[in-house]
Amino acid sequence: NMGIKSYMLSGDNVKTAAAVARLCGIPADQVFANCLPKQKSNRIQRLQDAGEVVAMVGDGINDSPALALADLGIAVGAGTDIAIKSADVVLVRSNLMDVPVMLDLARHTLRRIRLNLFFSFIYNLSCIPLAAGLFYPSMHLRLPPAMAGLLMSLSSVTVVCSSLLLRRYQRPRLMDMEFGNDSLGACG
């Protein structure tokens, strides 16, 4: 559970939308079928007006206005050019299970950015006064300029190495679920 409430806004008929929603685990009261592009945009606007942060996943011309309006527009890679241009993120594969993986990876990335900022702040808070000689009068501590330059470059290397740890990211196990003979990639 990622704490995300999912809705389906589909141009398909009610029967088709309900069947796909069941497969994807979307409750029936959160499924809206026979939606025109303006209706999709209106629904997203209402959610935003209620204070919700809205992500929209789409692949067609009819999804483009809603993709552009959403706080986060996610286009399926096999979608139309206008949907891809309207979106903030493009999924390379046409698999809806890539959406939660993308969101999980984004959360990991933000955590890493915050960690890097925290350690950079601590480093600068302690080393810059030391290099400036602020501790010399009271503790006779000082840092030669060459050493300060070396430590500053080591700080940058540390941030880069910390960021490279994201390469070890592994998608959550829950994302490997299969439904029957078909994965959730069929939900598109």
Order of alpha helices (4+ residues) and beta strands (2+ residues): beta-alpha-beta-alpha-beta-alpha-beta-alpha-beta-alpha-alpha-alpha
